[in-house]
Amino acid sequence: MTLFGFNPRHMKPIWIVSVALVLSLLGHLILFFGIPFLSFNSAPEISDDLIIKTELRPEPPKKIQMAKAPTKKVLSSNQNQSSMEGPSGNASGAGQGGITDQKGAAFRLPESGIIYYDTYLDGQQYQTGQIDWITDGTSYRLHINIPYAFVGPFVFESRGTVDAYGLAPSIYWTQRGTRAPRYSRFDRNEKGGGQMFFSEKPEFTPEIIPGTQDRFSLMFQVASLLNGDGKIDEPGSIRGIPVVDYNTLEMWQFKSYGEAITEDIPSLGKTTTRHYALMQRENEPHKRQVDIWLAKDLDWLPGRIRSQESNGRILELIFKQKALIK
């Protein structure tokens, strides 16, 4: 016996049992949810037909002509203010006029809706992911929520207007779990150009090329072009899109595999899709491989998105269902 009858030796079995319980709980969590912050995959191999071996001549940005206005979505005053403001609360600017009268590529925005996806990380299914797409024909808000075990959800948001070249993001931000958000701000001028500002890289302020998109708005830009003209991007054609991430502005080249009836989106069965794959430059280090399947039955909204990082980690979103916003 020791002071007050407490014997430290009695604590050893309790300590061992506590550690065993914690390890057991952690093992079950890993079994059911995986480890989102670790990857045991190898770097991806890129198909030879997706390697850019010669310099591609960039095409000048093309203006658009609105083919048909989408069904109007009436936003509440709070929603409208949120969708039109950047992180500092400053207005992002009103939509530019003339896109229904000017000559250009036919362009029709998909109808507003909430799209639900089955999410997979390295083949392990997680909770349902969600994309909110809201537009009134002159502005848009795109919000993506991808759940992750342990670290919390990955959230992405893009919002902006529709200008003479299509979707014109004014702010793009991303947040992983409880980490601080990272912002990319588009300071656009009346001609669709302007200057970029990055929270992660404040000294880097590249000029905006008209038609520049962010990682997620680019899919809705292509969907709107396909809604306007389903004959574009025939098999083997390459579409160049200037794309902003959280600290870069680069020209992404997407190869089109054309229109096909496939079962690549199981919930839709046999359906008409357009598959686009990001091409890689031969002499540059691989960053990520992106494949997008746009579905005709969804107004060419993304039915499947697959992103493979340079470390081999694979994130996949596969369409589950869509709900209209009334």
Steps between C-alpha positions, in 0.01 A plus 500: 500500500612854428375840602114507512499130402590572135734253334653613160551139400122461463506758219704285260218262397261795457754679277547191283124452462455870407768482231350179363155661478638806320693285252193285439283806437762649264526171314124485445493863378780427253323183387175685427628843394861457387778752567431810292831663588722207394543338162668171419450528126776562248521793260250458213600389155371732230367359173724590208212668315471749788863615481560833324822449303487811284409857582130564453405833350262672742172606344376852566210514749160468335199707592164338568143565401234401751283242322219498753458643846474237776203470729523789740599419855371762741756552776420644838668827586748319726581236238541760230736706713703192596528380142618836376754585769859395544653404838550866591132578436564715194267462205648291222332700226191469287471286189612657175240562232497423130550124516158428352561729202870455425614230257683206652486138612151388602479490879220385734541466876381177667194537721565566870506191718660304782697201374588212733798271441635179643854587605797262489856538622735232369195281435363539855147645503431794729193704580299673228661806342301796377527770233267800517465677165295821514462749217260777400643536149738786579676371812574160653606326819669159502552331838665157539508299823696173513492318839817349646553295813724639775600826328152638425343593165679644199306806387540692175305802382499700179278797434484776245311626197440414135698726268574513127711181525271290720541432870718764663602399853562790736608292801611139548579360841576162649517368856612163631354405837578762764786659306473866403342556154718582199374763256553586136345834402428606143529879464338516156463798270222580251678303225514175697871537585652646814727369772507203739567515874580193714485478880773233494726690263435876532806596295368304198251714305473363144277656238162336444435361153135556396311177561719393795329243728575335833529126560124450534341775291679359193265197501192723502653720229541198271150374595354836396683485165370147438147611589536768235654278232524124546721464191811660652806311626498203266714194590872582512453876517680698770344787693731745680362672810696742722443369853565647844579289807577641844843632392536444122359611167579252224366392162335160542459295183211253498473221245146415394403137442178618339144393560428139591229287659663345807432365848774711656234655728327195655200685646402618150547161332580526130518870429667749267819646645795716401836396645776761535850424632766747610817476291852518646810664356783258431775708661307617808448314829159337531262681737165329472301301248143621457224315313150642462187330368221744412151350465247611238207397721629744763524801266864396457571547869782280635383144553841378605821672609828318558814671630827318558766697687873474433538271804251253349206592724170469308189704581184418309148645496228295327152642441230375735199730455401858428246726670365813336503824696150644515 
